[in-house]
Amino acid sequence: MTLSETYHQIRQRSETICSKLQTEDYVVQPIVDVSPPKWHLGHTTWFFETFILKPYVTGYQEYNPEYNYVFNSYYETVGARVIRTDRGNLSRPTVLEVYRYRAYVDEAMMNFLCHETSPEIKELLILGFNHEEQHQELLYYDIKYILGHNPLFPAYDHAYHSPAHEKSPTANFIPIPEGVYEIGFSGQGFCFDNELNRHKVYLNAYEISPNLVTNGEYLKFIEDGGYHDFRYWHSEGLDWVKNNHIECPLYWHRVDEQWQHYTYRGLEPVKLDEPLCHISYYEAYAYASWKGLRLPTEFEWEAASNKFNWGLRWEWTESAYLPYPGFAKAPGAIGEYNGKFMVNQKVLRGGSEVTPPGHSRATYRNFFHPNLRWLFSGIRLAR
């Protein structure tokens, strides 16, 4: 596809995700980690306006200069911004006005893309495409949290179906020999800067499960009192359980002696054979400890990733989110994209059922704080 075709397809997908929402759904922010869908639509538009149109289109007129304050996320280089906790207070601009903003910027972008672009601009465009795809996945997370914490448990889409889970015919762990493995992105195509530089790591011999942990397997941990047994938890994790009264994965509810969970179709019985979802690193670690096993490191996961199916859940690893050898932040605002978050977070590998098609790869390093679980996260065990 051409750059203009790719731009149009990606921009349209964001609006398609939101097409099933009511106006009121666009403005809710139940917790700090969740951004209102309206804000995502505005922020991804601001990205193209700020990093493409303003610097590279002579005479471009901003739609509204105040939107830099409203829709900037965390770019200190670009100026002041609404703090994250206040995104839900933005009753203005209205949803209609945000869609007008998107249309205004889209028209300017399509006109711009009619002309030949330099390698520098093309690189920024591709980053913008991948940035919007990241927000498409976040839209799915945030919409589920917003509707899943509405007392009525309204459906987002009655026709939604999770992809089929291709379970390995064997439960035997996959042996991986000791040796030196190359880790990180190489070759042609796009990657984020945190996937660079490709480097060698030595791994002891290990084994990794061909399958993700299922709801039924995790339910045994719950029934065995796993949430109340200090032996399986980090001290910080156990404090998180106690302080937040955690008894089960996010979206699970005990209704008439039956476990149910909120899905995009509404509240439904938990299917025991489906891959577990929406758990924190703390819970993943505790479950692995209960099983007498462990989580793989991100390097172990990548070295073995061609030997199992992945992509339904982001899989917690035992690795801290740190820079690879030789990592360097780009100058300016683009350099703020990943590097400044390399502290106090855990790496997840793989992808999820709501990751945009073609967006993930074996070297992709997702990262979140260990207490978060509104993302589509699961568990793969190692030993």
TIVOKE-789578 format. One record per residue (C-alpha): chain; x, y, z; residue in three letters. Coordinates in Angstrom, 2 decimals. Layout:
<nodes>
A,X,Y,Z,Ala .
...
</nodes>
This chain:
<nodes>
A,0.00,0.00,0.00,Met .
A,1.02,3.61,-0.50,Thr .
A,1.62,5.89,2.48,Leu .
A,-1.70,7.65,1.88,Ser .
A,-3.58,4.32,1.70,Glu .
A,-1.92,3.13,4.90,Thr .
A,-2.70,6.42,6.61,Tyr .
A,-6.37,6.25,5.61,His .
A,-6.74,2.61,6.68,Gln .
A,-5.20,3.16,10.10,Ile .
A,-7.13,6.33,10.80,Arg .
A,-10.39,4.67,9.79,Gln .
A,-9.75,1.69,12.06,Arg .
A,-9.58,3.94,15.14,Ser .
A,-12.98,5.38,14.31,Glu .
A,-14.41,1.92,13.58,Thr .
A,-13.37,0.77,17.06,Ile .
A,-15.31,3.71,18.53,Cys .
A,-18.31,3.38,16.22,Ser .
A,-20.23,1.18,18.68,Lys .
A,-19.95,3.68,21.53,Leu .
A,-22.60,6.05,22.77,Gln .
A,-21.57,9.69,23.16,Thr .
A,-21.44,9.35,26.95,Glu .
A,-18.95,6.45,26.65,Asp .
A,-16.38,8.71,25.00,Tyr .
A,-15.73,10.91,28.04,Val .
A,-15.41,8.50,31.00,Val .
A,-12.15,8.03,32.94,Gln .
A,-12.76,5.58,35.83,Pro .
A,-9.07,5.32,36.85,Ile .
A,-5.87,7.15,35.99,Val .
A,-4.65,4.35,33.67,Asp .
A,-7.77,4.63,31.49,Val .
A,-8.07,7.53,29.07,Ser .
A,-11.44,8.58,27.63,Pro .
A,-11.88,7.28,24.05,Pro .
A,-12.39,10.88,22.92,Lys .
A,-8.91,11.73,24.17,Trp .
A,-7.30,8.88,22.20,His .
A,-8.94,10.13,19.00,Leu .
A,-7.71,13.65,19.67,Gly .
A,-4.21,12.66,20.78,His .
A,-3.45,10.50,17.74,Thr .
A,-4.63,13.38,15.55,Thr .
A,-2.45,15.83,17.48,Trp .
A,0.54,13.56,16.82,Phe .
A,0.29,13.96,13.03,Phe .
A,-0.49,17.66,13.29,Glu .
A,2.42,18.33,15.65,Thr .
A,5.15,16.18,14.12,Phe .
A,4.22,16.26,10.40,Ile .
A,1.94,19.13,9.41,Leu .
A,3.27,21.98,11.55,Lys .
A,6.96,21.49,10.76,Pro .
A,6.69,20.35,7.13,Tyr .
A,3.66,22.11,5.56,Val .
A,4.32,25.75,4.72,Thr .
A,1.50,27.98,5.92,Gly .
A,-0.35,25.21,7.78,Tyr .
A,-2.94,26.61,10.17,Gln .
A,-3.53,24.67,13.37,Glu .
A,-7.12,23.61,13.92,Tyr .
A,-6.98,25.02,17.43,Asn .
A,-3.70,26.09,19.10,Pro .
A,-5.11,25.19,22.52,Glu .
A,-5.29,21.51,21.54,Tyr .
A,-1.54,21.19,22.07,Asn .
A,-2.26,21.58,25.78,Tyr .
A,-5.28,19.26,25.70,Val .
A,-3.93,16.38,23.61,Phe .
A,-0.20,16.28,24.36,Asn .
A,0.40,13.11,26.37,Ser .
A,3.87,13.14,27.92,Tyr .
A,6.13,15.08,25.53,Tyr .
A,7.95,17.62,27.70,Glu .
A,9.71,18.96,24.60,Thr .
A,6.40,20.05,23.07,Val .
A,5.14,22.03,26.06,Gly .
A,2.65,22.01,28.94,Ala .
A,-0.28,19.60,28.96,Arg .
A,-3.36,18.52,30.87,Val .
A,-2.24,16.06,33.53,Ile .
A,-3.31,12.48,32.89,Arg .
A,-5.72,12.31,35.82,Thr .
A,-7.71,15.24,34.40,Asp .
A,-8.42,13.80,30.94,Arg .
A,-11.86,12.73,32.15,Gly .
A,-12.70,16.34,33.03,Asn .
A,-12.54,17.43,29.40,Leu .
A,-16.21,17.88,28.59,Ser .
A,-14.92,20.23,25.88,Arg .
A,-13.92,19.84,23.13,Pro .
A,-17.02,17.78,22.45,Thr .
A,-16.97,14.40,20.73,Val .
A,-18.33,16.03,17.60,Leu .
A,-15.59,18.65,17.67,Glu .
A,-12.89,15.98,18.07,Val .
A,-14.21,14.22,14.97,Tyr .
A,-14.12,17.57,13.14,Arg .
A,-10.51,17.94,14.27,Tyr .
A,-9.70,14.50,12.88,Arg .
A,-11.35,15.35,9.55,Ala .
A,-9.45,18.64,9.32,Tyr .
A,-6.08,17.01,9.97,Val .
A,-6.88,14.02,7.75,Asp .
A,-7.65,16.30,4.82,Glu .
A,-4.39,18.17,5.32,Ala .
A,-2.46,14.91,5.67,Met .
A,-3.95,13.39,2.53,Met .
A,-3.03,16.51,0.57,Asn .
A,0.48,16.37,2.03,Phe .
A,0.85,12.68,1.13,Leu .
A,0.09,13.43,-2.51,Cys .
A,3.65,14.71,-2.77,His .
A,6.89,12.81,-2.48,Glu .
A,8.27,12.64,1.05,Thr .
A,11.83,12.56,2.30,Ser .
A,13.23,9.52,4.18,Pro .
A,13.11,11.57,7.39,Glu .
A,9.41,12.36,6.97,Ile .
A,8.60,8.79,5.94,Lys .
A,10.24,7.55,9.13,Glu .
A,8.08,9.92,11.19,Leu .
A,4.95,8.84,9.30,Leu .
A,5.60,5.17,9.97,Ile .
A,6.20,5.95,13.64,Leu .
A,2.88,7.82,13.62,Gly .
A,1.12,4.81,12.08,Phe .
A,2.50,2.49,14.75,Asn .
A,1.72,5.05,17.44,His .
A,-1.94,5.14,16.40,Glu .
A,-2.03,1.34,16.32,Glu .
A,-0.78,1.30,19.91,Gln .
A,-3.65,3.62,20.83,His .
A,-6.10,1.36,19.00,Gln .
A,-5.16,-1.43,21.37,Glu .
A,-5.42,0.96,24.31,Leu .
A,-8.87,1.96,23.07,Leu .
A,-9.95,-1.66,23.35,Tyr .
A,-8.51,-1.85,26.88,Tyr .
A,-10.11,1.39,28.00,Asp .
A,-13.51,0.72,26.43,Ile .
A,-13.66,-2.65,28.17,Lys .
A,-12.74,-1.09,31.51,Tyr .
A,-15.28,1.70,31.12,Ile .
A,-18.15,-0.63,30.21,Leu .
A,-16.95,-3.45,32.48,Gly .
A,-17.17,-1.15,35.49,His .
A,-20.61,0.15,34.60,Asn .
A,-23.06,-1.50,37.06,Pro .
A,-25.22,-2.61,34.09,Leu .
A,-22.30,-4.44,32.40,Phe .
A,-23.45,-3.24,28.96,Pro .
A,-22.14,-5.05,25.88,Ala .
A,-19.69,-3.28,23.60,Tyr .
A,-20.43,-5.60,20.67,Asp .
A,-22.74,-8.60,20.85,His .
A,-21.09,-9.99,17.71,Ala .
A,-17.55,-9.90,19.17,Tyr .
A,-15.75,-13.25,19.27,His .
A,-12.25,-13.92,20.52,Ser .
A,-9.94,-15.66,18.04,Pro .
A,-9.79,-19.44,18.30,Ala .
A,-7.18,-20.67,20.77,His .
A,-4.79,-23.05,19.03,Glu .
A,-3.64,-25.21,21.91,Lys .
A,-0.62,-27.45,21.47,Ser .
A,-1.58,-31.15,21.25,Pro .
A,1.07,-31.89,23.89,Thr .
A,1.46,-30.42,27.33,Ala .
A,5.16,-31.30,27.39,Asn .
A,7.46,-28.37,28.03,Phe .
A,9.71,-27.40,25.14,Ile .
A,13.42,-27.93,25.92,Pro .
A,15.77,-25.13,24.86,Ile .
A,19.51,-25.92,24.98,Pro .
A,22.03,-23.70,26.67,Glu .
A,23.92,-21.39,24.42,Gly .
A,24.42,-17.91,23.06,Val .
A,21.35,-16.38,21.41,Tyr .
A,20.90,-13.16,19.46,Glu .
A,18.17,-10.90,20.84,Ile .
A,16.59,-7.80,19.35,Gly .
A,15.33,-6.57,16.01,Phe .
A,17.27,-7.05,12.79,Ser .
A,16.49,-6.76,9.10,Gly .
A,14.20,-4.48,7.17,Gln .
A,10.97,-2.88,8.33,Gly .
A,9.84,-0.90,11.33,Phe .
A,10.70,-1.46,14.96,Cys .
A,10.58,0.71,18.06,Phe .
A,13.88,2.01,19.41,Asp .
A,13.61,-0.17,22.52,Asn .
A,14.04,-3.28,20.32,Glu .
A,17.54,-2.11,19.40,Leu .
A,20.39,-2.93,19.41,Asn .
A,20.54,-6.62,18.49,Arg .
A,22.95,-8.31,20.87,His .
A,24.04,-11.69,22.21,Lys .
A,22.93,-13.23,25.50,Val .
A,23.94,-16.48,27.13,Tyr .
A,21.07,-18.66,28.36,Leu .
A,21.28,-21.71,30.55,Asn .
A,19.26,-24.72,29.39,Ala .
A,15.56,-24.25,30.20,Tyr .
A,12.10,-25.46,29.27,Glu .
A,9.07,-23.39,28.32,Ile .
A,5.40,-24.31,28.11,Ser .
A,3.85,-24.61,24.64,Pro .
A,0.55,-23.30,26.05,Asn .
A,-0.78,-20.36,28.00,Leu .
A,-2.30,-20.92,31.45,Val .
A,-6.08,-21.35,31.16,Thr .
A,-8.90,-19.99,33.31,Asn .
A,-9.51,-23.48,34.68,Gly .
A,-5.89,-23.92,35.72,Glu .
A,-5.87,-20.54,37.43,Tyr .
A,-9.16,-21.28,39.18,Leu .
A,-7.39,-24.12,41.04,Lys .
A,-4.95,-21.54,42.40,Phe .
A,-7.88,-19.45,43.64,Ile .
A,-9.65,-22.45,45.19,Glu .
A,-6.43,-23.50,46.94,Asp .
A,-6.31,-20.15,48.72,Gly .
A,-3.48,-18.84,46.59,Gly .
A,-4.46,-15.20,47.10,Tyr .
A,-4.11,-15.61,50.86,His .
A,-0.88,-17.64,51.09,Asp .
A,2.12,-15.36,51.59,Phe .
A,4.54,-18.08,50.43,Arg .
A,3.76,-17.41,46.77,Tyr .
A,3.92,-13.64,46.70,Trp .
A,6.47,-10.88,46.62,His .
A,5.99,-8.68,49.68,Ser .
A,4.94,-5.79,47.45,Glu .
A,2.52,-8.04,45.60,Gly .
A,0.91,-9.29,48.79,Leu .
A,0.50,-5.71,50.01,Asp .
A,-1.21,-4.93,46.69,Trp .
A,-3.59,-7.89,47.18,Val .
A,-4.47,-6.88,50.73,Lys .
A,-4.79,-3.15,50.11,Asn .
A,-6.98,-3.62,47.05,Asn .
A,-8.92,-6.68,48.28,His .
A,-7.91,-8.73,45.24,Ile .
A,-9.52,-12.18,45.11,Glu .
A,-9.58,-13.05,41.39,Cys .
A,-8.57,-11.73,37.94,Pro .
A,-9.96,-8.43,36.74,Leu .
A,-13.55,-8.63,35.42,Tyr .
A,-14.29,-11.89,37.31,Trp .
A,-17.40,-11.93,39.52,His .
A,-18.90,-14.64,41.72,Arg .
A,-22.61,-14.71,40.82,Val .
A,-24.98,-17.35,42.27,Asp .
A,-22.05,-19.66,43.10,Glu .
A,-20.73,-19.41,39.54,Gln .
A,-17.72,-17.53,38.21,Trp .
A,-18.63,-15.05,35.52,Gln .
A,-16.56,-12.38,33.82,His .
A,-17.20,-9.27,31.78,Tyr .
A,-16.55,-9.67,28.05,Thr .
A,-17.23,-7.40,25.09,Tyr .
A,-20.58,-9.22,24.84,Arg .
A,-21.45,-8.47,28.45,Gly .
A,-21.31,-10.66,31.54,Leu .
A,-20.78,-14.36,30.70,Glu .
A,-19.74,-17.58,32.49,Pro .
A,-15.97,-18.08,32.65,Val .
A,-14.87,-20.67,30.08,Lys .
A,-12.37,-22.92,31.80,Leu .
A,-10.44,-23.89,28.67,Asp .
A,-9.81,-20.33,27.47,Glu .
A,-6.46,-18.61,28.10,Pro .
A,-6.39,-16.61,31.32,Leu .
A,-6.55,-12.84,30.83,Cys .
A,-6.30,-9.56,32.76,His .
A,-3.86,-10.45,35.50,Ile .
A,-1.02,-8.45,36.99,Ser .
A,2.63,-9.42,37.11,Tyr .
A,2.16,-9.95,40.85,Tyr .
A,-0.51,-12.57,40.17,Glu .
A,1.49,-14.18,37.36,Ala .
A,4.50,-14.53,39.65,Tyr .
A,2.39,-15.94,42.51,Ala .
A,0.70,-18.49,40.25,Tyr .
A,4.05,-19.65,38.87,Ala .
A,5.39,-19.99,42.42,Ser .
A,2.30,-22.00,43.44,Trp .
A,2.99,-24.35,40.53,Lys .
A,6.64,-24.72,41.56,Gly .
A,7.65,-23.06,38.29,Leu .
A,8.57,-19.55,37.11,Arg .
A,8.01,-16.98,34.40,Leu .
A,10.46,-16.91,31.48,Pro .
A,12.80,-13.99,31.03,Thr .
A,12.15,-11.88,27.95,Glu .
A,15.31,-13.34,26.39,Phe .
A,14.15,-16.91,27.01,Glu .
A,10.78,-16.03,25.53,Trp .
A,12.27,-14.52,22.37,Glu .
A,14.77,-17.34,21.87,Ala .
A,11.96,-19.92,21.98,Ala .
A,9.19,-17.87,20.31,Ser .
A,9.33,-19.77,17.02,Asn .
A,8.46,-23.02,18.80,Lys .
A,4.99,-22.11,20.13,Phe .
A,1.92,-20.10,19.11,Asn .
A,1.72,-16.63,20.56,Trp .
A,-0.39,-13.52,20.05,Gly .
A,-3.58,-14.02,22.10,Leu .
A,-2.22,-12.55,25.33,Arg .
A,0.64,-10.28,26.27,Trp .
A,2.79,-12.59,28.38,Glu .
A,4.43,-11.36,31.55,Trp .
A,8.15,-12.07,31.76,Thr .
A,10.57,-11.99,34.66,Glu .
A,12.55,-9.19,33.01,Ser .
A,12.72,-5.58,34.10,Ala .
A,12.22,-3.04,31.31,Tyr .
A,15.75,-1.82,30.69,Leu .
A,17.71,-0.53,27.68,Pro .
A,19.59,-2.94,25.45,Tyr .
A,23.37,-2.45,25.08,Pro .
A,24.09,0.61,22.98,Gly .
A,20.56,2.01,23.26,Phe .
A,20.40,5.74,22.60,Ala .
A,17.43,8.08,22.71,Lys .
A,16.73,10.11,19.59,Ala .
A,17.00,13.89,19.94,Pro .
A,13.91,15.98,20.56,Gly .
A,10.39,14.86,21.41,Ala .
A,10.64,11.56,19.54,Ile .
A,13.38,10.54,21.96,Gly .
A,10.80,10.64,24.76,Glu .
A,8.82,7.80,23.18,Tyr .
A,10.29,4.85,25.13,Asn .
A,13.57,5.60,26.87,Gly .
A,12.28,7.66,29.77,Lys .
A,9.98,4.84,30.91,Phe .
A,12.79,2.33,31.51,Met .
A,12.33,2.09,35.27,Val .
A,10.05,0.14,37.63,Asn .
A,8.27,-1.74,34.84,Gln .
A,8.13,-5.34,33.62,Lys .
A,8.43,-6.52,30.03,Val .
A,5.62,-8.43,28.33,Leu .
A,6.10,-10.29,25.08,Arg .
A,3.80,-11.54,22.33,Gly .
A,0.61,-9.69,21.48,Gly .
A,-3.09,-9.92,22.18,Ser .
A,-6.39,-10.53,20.45,Glu .
A,-6.86,-6.75,20.23,Val .
A,-3.39,-5.96,18.90,Thr .
A,-3.81,-4.51,15.39,Pro .
A,-2.99,-6.97,12.59,Pro .
A,0.70,-6.98,11.75,Gly .
A,1.59,-4.67,14.63,His .
A,3.48,-7.12,16.84,Ser .
A,6.58,-9.24,16.26,Arg .
A,8.80,-11.59,18.26,Ala .
A,11.15,-8.76,19.25,Thr .
A,8.37,-6.36,20.38,Tyr .
A,8.89,-5.23,23.98,Arg .
A,5.69,-4.16,25.70,Asn .
A,6.02,-2.82,29.23,Phe .
A,3.72,-2.05,32.14,Phe .
A,3.91,-1.53,35.89,His .
A,3.55,-4.84,37.78,Pro .
A,0.19,-3.98,39.38,Asn .
A,-1.66,-3.28,36.11,Leu .
A,-4.05,-5.78,34.60,Arg .
A,-6.54,-3.95,32.38,Trp .
A,-4.31,-4.94,29.47,Leu .
A,-4.88,-8.33,27.81,Phe .
A,-2.20,-10.10,29.86,Ser .
A,-1.65,-13.80,30.52,Gly .
A,0.89,-16.38,31.68,Ile .
A,3.31,-18.78,30.01,Arg .
A,5.38,-20.85,32.44,Leu .
A,9.03,-21.91,32.30,Ala .
A,11.40,-24.04,34.34,Arg .
</nodes>
